[in-house]
Amino acid sequence: MEEKHIPVLLKESLSYLITDKQGAYFDGTIGFGGHASKFLEVLDPVEAKLVATEVDKDAYDFSKAKFQSDNRVRLYNTNFSEIDTVSKIEFIEHFDGIFADLGVSSFQLDNPESGFTYRSQSPLDLRLDKTKQISASDVINGFTEEEIADILYQFGEEKNSRRIAQRIVQQRGFREIETTTELAGIIEDLTPSQHLNKTLSRVFQALRIYVNDELGVLREFLIKSVELLKTGGNIVILTYHSLEDRVVKDFFKNESLSCVCPPDFPICVCDKVKRLEVLTRKPVAPSSEEIEINRRARSAKLRAARRV
Ligand SMILES: C[S@@+](CC[C@H](N)C(=O)[O-])C[C@H]1O[C@@H](n2cnc3c(N)ncnc32)[C@H](O)[C@@H]1O
């Protein structure tokens, strides 16, 4: 079978996730099933269960076919923020472990038809779920200059956001900006060549995060996951950029505190309950050997926490 995506931090994900081989697990981003295959290899062949979601229809279809003969797998073509709905359908009250490997797969990034790469021409879309209302083209051709600049700054940390937004608005006055390469061309005109690749990836990252509300659905997923995790079960999240890593880090930190009262309060009045024990004080990063084999692993960070 063609290699669509090399799973990142595979051994580390496995060792943090599986606490009971007969348990029920959730993989929020099954993609092409790289991590899931490894989990299933280790899990009990009869008693275990793996419930998974995947928002991209092509990746969903691929994994549906890949795992069709494995009765332990239940797969849903939906957002992982629907974890509560899916667990109800499956009559699962609590999972033994919850996993997500965020972002997009190598296949989505490399395949021009998926529309995630600025290296080849494809419609300016960037939606993971093509049934969603707003695409990158709607943002670029319909939002105000200020709104575009804010998106590039907030979700891409792009310092040149105002100039880029201004040029986009100028250009679309002549003609709609329809493709990834047209947008890339506008940015290329404004950017010194030594900064071009990083600027392009920040702009496309910002649009992708905005269009898919990636930080919003991640927060929703984390909040629901804590409720759905069995005591002693682990949640394991792989992130690929600082914004999503910060969301996970802050969430784990907050859930690991038993009091959030100001330090000068004589007694605790906050009623805060500690629900997570952080297992990775520093995030786990791939080894240099792994990065050499798979360059896409270089920005990965794994964070894990245990439900208490
Ligand atoms: C990095 S890939 C996962 C690869 C997978 N672990 C493997 O080994 O094949 C991320 C996948 O998550 C999907 N995805 C991203 N955000 C999602 C979300 N909010 N809900 C469900 N799937 C999502 C993407 O479509 C992509 O297929």
The ligand as a MOL file (V3000), in Angstrom:
LIG
                    3D

  0  0  0     0  0            999 V3000
M  V30 BEGIN CTAB
M  V30 COUNTS 27 29 0 0 0
M  V30 BEGIN ATOM
M  V30 1 C -1.4560 14.6140 11.1360 0
M  V30 2 S -2.8230 13.8490 10.3890 0 CHG=1
M  V30 3 C -3.0740 12.3840 11.3380 0
M  V30 4 C -2.3170 11.2230 10.8290 0
M  V30 5 C -2.5990 9.9240 11.5350 0
M  V30 6 N -2.2490 9.9750 12.9380 0
M  V30 7 C -1.8560 8.8080 10.8320 0
M  V30 8 O -0.9120 8.2580 11.4320 0
M  V30 9 O -2.2110 8.4900 9.6980 0 CHG=-1
M  V30 10 C -4.1590 14.7900 10.9650 0
M  V30 11 C -5.5050 14.3170 10.4610 0
M  V30 12 O -6.4960 14.8750 11.2960 0
M  V30 13 C -7.5690 15.3330 10.5260 0
M  V30 14 N -8.1650 16.4090 11.3210 0
M  V30 15 C -7.6710 17.6360 11.5530 0
M  V30 16 N -8.4710 18.3110 12.3800 0
M  V30 17 C -9.4990 17.4790 12.7000 0
M  V30 18 C -10.6430 17.6090 13.5370 0
M  V30 19 N -10.8960 18.7420 14.1960 0
M  V30 20 N -11.4720 16.5440 13.6620 0
M  V30 21 C -11.2240 15.3750 12.9860 0
M  V30 22 N -10.1530 15.2150 12.1640 0
M  V30 23 C -9.2950 16.2480 12.0320 0
M  V30 24 C -6.9430 15.7680 9.2100 0
M  V30 25 O -7.8920 15.7140 8.1670 0
M  V30 26 C -5.8180 14.7420 9.0490 0
M  V30 27 O -6.2530 13.6260 8.3140 0
M  V30 END ATOM
M  V30 BEGIN BOND
M  V30 1 1 1 2
M  V30 2 1 2 3
M  V30 3 1 2 10
M  V30 4 1 3 4
M  V30 5 1 4 5
M  V30 6 1 5 6
M  V30 7 1 5 7
M  V30 8 2 7 8
M  V30 9 1 7 9
M  V30 10 1 10 11
M  V30 11 1 11 12
M  V30 12 1 11 26
M  V30 13 1 12 13
M  V30 14 1 13 14
M  V30 15 1 13 24
M  V30 16 1 14 15
M  V30 17 1 14 23
M  V30 18 2 15 16
M  V30 19 1 16 17
M  V30 20 1 17 18
M  V30 21 2 17 23
M  V30 22 1 18 19
M  V30 23 2 18 20
M  V30 24 1 20 21
M  V30 25 2 21 22
M  V30 26 1 22 23
M  V30 27 1 24 25
M  V30 28 1 24 26
M  V30 29 1 26 27
M  V30 END BOND
M  V30 END CTAB
M  END
